[in-house]
Amino acid sequence: MQSTKPYLIRALHEWCADQGFTPYLTVVVDATTRVPREFVKDGQIVLNVGLEATHQLLMGNEEITFQARFGGRSFPVVVPIERVAAIYARENGEGMAFEVTERTVAAATADEENERTLQQEGVPVAVSPVPGLPSGSETPPSPISDRPSGRPFLTRVK
């Protein structure tokens, strides 16, 4: 049976658009996530996925793909659905948080091999963030924070 997560993400994206809100995704970055590394902070990136901010946005059952401008440069973004931690409206913080489970060592090794192949072919790839890498991002803070148990939760900000 397929996960309900991609359907919920698409529904909340559509709800944001209908309300005139800006949908934001919080993504936990790993080797399968293609985003500009300089905007990754603490292993996460917050992406504006509004129709005005994206080009060729496709929200599938396995991944979300689009092109966006980062620091004036166009960049192809690929986010596996399993790496999405939350989708919410920037204006009021309403949305939904999801659990992002850590990947197995075997899967991470396979992803690293795929990443090397893509880099050799000249495809831009983001890998797990480098500790201490400056973010340079002007995106608002994510409403996701860690509880003592380490599980994320969504905080409503008014």
Helices and strands as residue ranges (DSSP letters): H 5-19, E 23-28, G 37-39, E 44-48, E 55-59, E 63-70, E 73-80, G 81-83, E 84-89, E 95-97, H 105-120, E 144-146, E 152-154
